[in-house]
């Protein structure tokens, strides 16, 4: 069944290339609306997350935001197929513009080591692609998909265009060595970390977050950049920004530097999500694990 699903996706890749990217994005929005209508469990989870995160908003706003979020997820599938074909060194300005990225760019070029974190927001894939395209020494930490055929295909597509991927399984042993070479490590940092994570505020609720990013930064004195890629309209065009850089001197005098660093980059992620909440993956189980104190109260 895994192989048949992989085969279906490869056939779909061929089919979508029969049409231009804008036509495919328009159809993806329609598919996203269908997903919102019929994927009841995902829709209910998204609505629950939105209600808890925006208690002041109307039910109509919550439904419109959730539905639009599903459209963005569907459009990401089209983006992944078209990015390698469309975006080149000579034409990247046709598909992207940049905001507050200069300092992060120079930090990466200096080769002293840096961490970049993002979230499941809009087209997060294009950031790694562009960094690889222009020869930045970056490594992306990725979790393999359950379907090994699709996972291997995605890895091949990424690495074919100069991206360097580290499998999340076993990455802990490699990250310190890679960081010491002056490379930049990239993370999607909004995943539930289970009971062993550090709990910090995220949209007014405690969210379990992996310790590895903060520990790596503190141990190696590495700055942390927080960035996102935001789609403009329904077009294949993105505004890429770095809205926060956390430097080692900022946590040097903190009583609990790990918790402070983790809370700080989660706040920066929340800030860019609030600029356009429709582009976040609200069906994501971000708040799945609850802290012990909540269990005791209940």
Protein Blocks (a to p, Z undefined) as FASTA:
>chain_A
ZZmmmmmmmmmmmmmmmpcfklmmmmmmmmmmmmmmmmmmlmmmmmmmmmmmmmmbcfkl
mmmmmmmmmmmmmmmmmmmmmmmmmmcfklmmmmoccehklmmmmmmmnonopaddddde
hjlklmmmmmmmnopacdddddddfblmlmmmmmmmmmmnopacddfehplmmmmmmmmn
opacdddfkbcebjmbccddeehiacdddfklmmmmmmnopacdddddddehjbdcdddd
dfbdcdfklmmmgfblmlmmmmmmmmmmmmmmmmommlpcfkbcfklpacfklmmmZZ
